[in-house]
Amino acid sequence: MLIATALLACTPEVTPEAAVPAPRDHGLAFPLVVSDPEPAYGTPLQLDGYRVTVLALDAAPSFRVGAALYEPDRPNGRAVLMAHGHFAAGKSAPEAQELSHRLARRGVTVIAVDNPGMESWGGPERALHGLRGAVNRAWLAAAGTSALSLQLAALRSALDVLEARGFSSVSATGASGGAVLSFWLALEDERVESVVLAAVPDVPRRPDEGGCSCKVSPGWPGPDPTVVAELSVPSLWLSERPDAELEGLPATARWLHVPGPHSYTPAMQREALAFLGLEVGELVPTPALDLRSSGPGEARFHRELRDLPLVPATTWTPAPSSGEAYEVACEGDGATVLVVGGDSEDVAAVVSGGLRACSVTMDTSGYDADLTRGQVFVDRVAGAMADAATAEGAVAIWAVAGWWVPASAAGVPFVVRDPVATADELAPEQAWVQVPGLWWGVGEERLAHALATADAREPLLAALSSLARGVEHGP
């Protein structure tokens, strides 16, 4: 524990007021545990004083991610886990690869891990990052877990690889999003003995912050000093932003402003090497290897994130929220029917039946923030529909495709044309996929309360006309 001794020697004594709080559950344990953690290895590449081997390991049962293992010819008994940020090449990116080479040259065993959906197996069916990963992030939320939990599961599998080699305690590091992952890993796994957080953003991460909502922690929608204060292991925080020091840093933490771009810069790497008690010396150029792990174990991994056998612990209890913004445009006369998700032909069909058709539109973006706060975005959309129904005196809702989901919670009768029956049928911009438990049978139960047709409008129109007459004449 040389690191801890050196760092604590230059930090003030912890007072009772600054004592580290008792551990708490952050809700980041992934529900699927890997029972057979044996990775698949590629062919080692021998370099000057160490070798690099690409491998594939399971983040969840049969859900593989890529990794690269750096093994010194003369190991010094130390190990580091490298978590990359939102850099397109993942573990092959300079932000992850440069320091890994430099650590290995100094006798440190290193494992660098690809986040799920990055680099080697980065198709949209596995993506967690950016806009293309939004639906998958929402799917994990519907299953009662999170993108952050799955990424941490991948890192824990990498710790298993190191532990199998005799490393029961390791250091963790990464830049940007990799720093966020390293922070949470240190809180969640006692095998992490110290961390270096480079180009570190706010922690916990804001869902609307530049970067990726895949790093936000459910229940903590933004920076929280009490969470930062939980980090009891020695830590080095490196920021390129002046005056960005986080509140709540524990006595075992050191914050440094290192000017430069948002990256794991050479200047930050120097600080990391020194913090880890290693010789800094000259930072000679490092190889730029292609570390894609598409070969080892390729046949074993699930290609789609939705293949994971997740079983939600909770199901949706609608709680529509009032006051959400919406726009409405009405045509025709007679009893009012709201049209949501429909086209001009749907509006014309309603009007042709002697009814007043009011098309309702609303913003369906930005649901990552609701996930972080533990809220269901569909409740906001359902609330807007309920407000529109009240304002327009609507007797029913005409929903199309996936719009039946919020319509089912708006509190008025509804019919559905071309109903979406599975999450795979949803349009990418529809946030309904994140409704807890909906696509595990609950949706079928809710849809059973409405008249639905594959495409024909006539039966729906007849049902609405009958409903309107009943409302007009009373019981």
N, C-alpha and C positions, 0 to 999 in steps of 0.2 A: 504493500500500500504506500509506495513512495510518493505517488501523486497526492494522495490525501494528506500525508504528513507535510509535504512542501507547501501545499496550498493553505492548510489550516494554520501553519506557522505564521502566515502573513495576514491572517484575518482576525477580526476582533472576536473575543469570547462571546458565545451565544448566550444572551440573556433569556430569562424565562419568557419575556414577552415575544422574543424572536424565535422561540423554539419551533422546530418543525412539527406541523400538525400531524395528528394520527392519520394513517393511510385511509383513503376513502375509495369507494367503488366509482370509477369513471364510466362504467358501462361500455368498456372497450374490449371485452373478451369476445372473440368470434365464436359463434355457437357450434361450429363444426371443428372437431379436433382431429389432427392427423395421427392415425394409429401406426402407420408405417412410414417413418420419416426418412427412410433410406433414399438419398438423392441418386441421380444418374449423372455420371461424370463423362466429360469429353476427354480428348487427348491432351496431356500437359504440354505446355510450351515453355521450354527452358530458356531463361534469360540470364543476365549476369548476376549471379548470386541468389536467384530465386526462380520459381516456376509459377506459371499462371494456368489454371484449369477452369474452363467453363463448365457449368453444371446446371442441372434443373432440379428444383426441390418443390415440395408441395406446400402451398400456402394454406390450402384446405384439402380435404380428401380428393385426390386425383385432379387437383387444380394446380397446375405447375406454373412456376415463375422461374426466370433465369437468374443465375448468380455467377460470380467469378471468384475463385479461391486463389489467393496469393500466398505461397508457402516459401519461406526463406530456406536456403540450404543450411544456414546456421541460425536457427530460431533462438530468440532471447527469452521465450516463455511468455511473451505478451501477445494479445490479440485485439483486433479492432474490427467492428462492424461498420461498414460504409453504407449509409442510406442516401440515395440520390434525390435531388429535387426535381423540378419540372423542366428538365433539360431533355430535349428530344431523344438523345441517344442513350438515356438511362445510365446504366453502369459503364457504358463505353464513353460517356461524355467526359471531357477534361475535368469538370468539376468533381467527378467521382474517381476518375482513373488516375489523375496525376498524383494525388496524395496517397492513393493505394500503392502505386509503384514506389514512392519515396518511403513509405512505412516498411514495405517488404525489403527494400535495400538496407534498412536499419534493423532487420531481424524480426520484424513484427508480422505475425500471420494475420491476413486481412480477408474478409469475405464482403464483397460488394453485391448488393441484391437489386434486381429490377422490381419496381412496383408492378402489381398486376396490371396487365394491359399495356405495358411499356416494352419497347424495343423488340425482343425476340418474338413474342406472341402478342402483338399490339393491335389486333383487329378490333373493330367497333363492338363486337360481341363480348369483349373483355375489358373495354376501356373504362377507366375511372376518372380520367383527367379531362379538364376543359369541358367545352360544350358537348363534345361527342360522348363524353362519359356521364352526362347528366341523367339520362334514363337509367343507366345501371346503378348510379348512386341512389336514385330514388327507389329502384327495385330492392336494394339492400335495406333501405329504410322500411319498405313495406314488409320485409321479412324480419323486422325487429333488430337489425344490426346496422352497420354503417361501412362506408368506404374506408374510413380510417381504421376500423377494426380489422378489416381484411388485410390492409397493408401491414399493420402491426403483426398479424398472424404470419405473414411472409417473413418478417424480420425475426420472429421467434423461431421459425424453422431454421433460419440461418444460425441463430444462437445454438440450436440443437446440433448443427454440423460442427460448430466450434467446440461445443461441450464434448462431443464424441471424440474429439482430438485432445481432450484433457484440459480445455479452457473453461473453467467454471465461472470465471470473472473476466469480463471484457470491457473495453471502452467502446462507445458509440459516437459516430460523428456524421455530419452531412451538411450540405448548404441549402439554404432557403427551405423548400418543403422537406428536404432531408433533415434539416435541423429540427423542424417541427416533429417529424417522426422519431428522431433520436430523443427528443425531450419526453414524449409520451412513452416511448419504450423504457426509458430510465425510470419513469414512475411505475410502470406496469410489470417490469421484470427485474427481479433482484439480481440477476446475473450481470447487469450493467453496473460497473463500478465507477464510471466517470463518463462525462460527455463533453464534446466540443461542438458548439452550435455556431456555424458560420453563416454569414449573410442572413441572420435570424430575423424573421418577421415577428409581429406581435404573437403572443401565446396566452391563452388559446387563440386560434386564428379566427378572424372575422370572415363570415361567408361572402361578404361583398368586397373583400380586400383583393387587390391584384394578385393573381396566382390561381389557386384552385380550391373550390369548395370541398374537394375530396380530403382536405386536411383539417376540416372543422370537426370539433368534437360535440356530439349531441349533448345538449344541456348547458353548453358554455358558448354562447353566441359571440363572444369577444374576449379581449384581454381581461384576465382576472388575477389580481395579485395573490389571492389565496391559493390558486392553483400553482402559480410560479413558485410560491414559497414551499410547496411540497417537495421540490427537488432537493433531496438530502445529499446526493452524491456530489463530489467535486465537479464543478462545471465551468467551462470557459465560453463566454458569450461574445461573439465577434460580429460587429455590425458596421456596415459601410455608411450608415446614416448617422449624422451627428445629432446629438440630443435625442436619441431614440431609446435610452436605457429604460427597461421595463420596471414597473413597480413590483415590489414583493420579492426581489432577488434574495435568496437565503445567504447566510454568512459563508457558505461553502462555494459561492459563485463569484466569478470575476468577470466584469464587463469591460470590453475594449472597443474603442472606435478605430476602425482600420479603413481609411479612405480608399476608394476604388469602386469598380463596378459591382453589380449584384452578382456575385459568383464566389467560388472558393478560390480566391486569388492567391498568388504566391506569397504575398505578405501574410495572409491569414493562415496559409499552410505552415509558414515559419512559426507563427504563434502556437499553432496546434502541436507541432513537433516538440517545441519547448515545454508546453504544458504537459505533454505525455512523458516528459523526462528523457527525451531522445536527443541525440546530437543533431543540431540544425545544419551547420556547415553550408556548403554550396548546394543550391538547388539546381542540379544538372538537369538537362532536358530528359523527359520521360517518353517511353514509347506511346504511340497512339494506336492501340490494338482494336480490332473488331471483335468484341466480346459477346456477340450474339450467341444465345444458347439454344438455338432452334433444333439442334440435332439430338442431344442427350434426352432420352425419355420422352420424345415427342409424341409417341403413340399413347401415352398414359394420361395426358392431361385432358380435362374437359375443355372443349373449345369455347363454350359459352358460359358466361357467369350464371345465367339462369338455369343451367343444368345442376347447380349445387342443390343438394336435398335439404333446403332450408324449411323449417317449420315455424311460422310466426308464433310468438308467445301471446300476442294480443290481436284483437280485431277492431275494426273501425266502429266507433259509436259516434255518429254524426253530431257535430256541434256547430251549425252554421253561424258565422259571425256577421253582424249587421254593419252597414256603413261602408262597404267596399265599393269602389268606383265601377261604374258600368255605363254603357251607352245603349239607347234603345231607339228603334225606328219602326213605326207602325204603319200598316196599310189595311184598308177594308173597314167594314162595320160589323157590329154584332158582338157576341161574347169574345173576350180577349184570350188568345193563346200565345204564350211565349214560344219563340222558335230559337233554339240554341244549337250551334254547330251545323245548321242547315244552309241550303243554297236558295237561289231565287225560285226554283221549282217547288221547294218545300213551302216557301211563303205563298206562292201562287195557289198551291193545293189547299192551304188553310183558308185563304181568301175566297176561293171558289166554293167553299162549303158554307158561305155566309158568315164567316167568322173574322174577327180582327186579328191579324198576325203581327206580333211585335218581335222583331229580331233583336236579340240581346247579345252584345259583345262586351268583352272585358279582357284585361291583361292577364295572360296565363303564364307569364315568365317570372323568374325570380323566386322559385319555390325552395331553393337551397337554404335560404334564410329561415324559412318555416321549419324545415327539417332540423336545423340546429337548435331552434327553440322548442323542439318537441311538439310542434303544431302540425296539423294536417292541412296542406294548402287547399285541398278540395273544399274544406269547410268555408274558406273565404269565397270561393266561386259559388258554392251553394248559397251562401249568405247574400251575395249580389243577386242571384236569381230570386231568392225569397223577397228581397227588397223590391225588385222589379215587379214581381207578381202582385205585391201589395199595392205598389204605386199605380199599376195599370189595371188593377182589378182582375187579374188573370184567373181563369178557371182551371187551366191546365198548362203543361209544358210539352212541346213537341221537340224531342231530342234526337240527334243524329249521331251514329257511331258511338265514340267513347263519351260523349257529352251526357249520356244517361247516368253516369256516375254522380256528378254533382246534382243533376236533376232529381235523383232519387232521395236527396237529402234536403230539397228545397221546401218541402212541406205542402206541396200541391200535387194532384194527380199528374201522371206523365205517360206519354207513349214514346216508343223508340223505333226509328227506322234504321235498318242495317246495324244492329247492335254489335259492339265489340265484345267478344266473349273471352278473349285471352289478352294478356298484356302485350304480346308480340304484335297484335293488330293495331295498337295505339299509334297515333301520329307522334313523331319525335318531340314535338313541342307540347304535348299534353302531359300534365303532371299527375294524372290520375293513377299512374303506376305506383306512386308512393303511398297510396292508402293502405294502412296496416291490415294485412291479412286478406285484402280484397280478392286477390287472384288465387287464393287457396280454398275456393269453394264459397266464400262469403258473397262474392259478386253474383253468383248464380242465384242465391237466395234473394238478394235485393232486386235483381232483374225480374224475378218471377212475379213481382208485384205490379208489373206494367204490361200493357199490350205491346208486343214487339213483332215486327215483320222484317223479312230479309231485305226487301227493297220496295214492295208495293205500298203506295200511299193511301189507296182507297179504304182499306180496313181501319187505318189509323184515323182518317178523316171521319168515317162513319162513327167511330167510338167517341171522338171529340164532339161531333154534332149532337149525339145522344146525350153526352154529359152536359153540354151547353143548354139543351132543352130542359134537362132535369133541374139545372140551376135556375133557369128562367122561371119555371112553373112552381118550383119549390117542392117539398115532400108531399 
